[in-house]
């Protein structure tokens, strides 16, 4: 881990889905599933990103073009250079797991793809529920199938897989094919993750979730990402947390804070 950005050259760019591109870098990051890095584009800004892939020679970051920074990032090409510092934060539990169910909504699919690969290396049976607005926003399908992951797709418009919410598929899986699951992992919109917690409770399953908040330093100094009312830092005590902790975060699925600390209500549908 380093607090100074290390300059990396983009070695490969993969068009994953609409508005989403994966950037591949050579080198050792030494990260674990669930952790994040801060990406620095000189003259633009610095933002946190999950790691979507890692092996012994390279690692990757998937970027979704949403705001000014991410649009600048997505416009970069092979050979361009960016600064990366990290990895930071907590990680998903990977030891002692035999059967896992992953629930990813939208951009929350990225850190779970890294997790799915690592679980498969440990011979864990993995069911991965991928939720998206439509088929043009789905990512990593071929990569997951090649890794031996059981992929289940849910889209809002029914253009691929199940028409409906990913949480509906989760409930069905836990009552049937995945009834032996000993861990549920989730990352995505908080309305989705709230439903995942409720379903995990109902089925008596352990559950870990990855939260997102506005971050600045990334390593617990500035306090920008502290959550009400526990005061824990998402960059340090998170982003991965167990469901019992998340249940006590007052602002969860209600609001988050922008760069100035102002409360911003959550909007959007469950993917």
Secondary structure, 3 states (H helix, E strand, C coil): CCCCCEEEECCEEEEEECCEEEEEEECCCCCCCCCEEEEEECCCEEEEEECCEECCCEEEEEEECCCHHHHHHHCCCCCCEEEEEEEECCCCCCCCCCEEEEEEEHHHHHHHHHHHHHHHHCCCEEEEEEEECCHHHCCCHHHHHHCCCEEEEEECCCCCCEECCHHHHHHHHHHCCCCCCCEEEEECCHHHHHHHHHHHHHHCCCEEEECCCCCCCCCCCCCCCECCCCCCECCCCCCEEEHHHHCCCCCCCCEEECCCCCEEECCCCCC
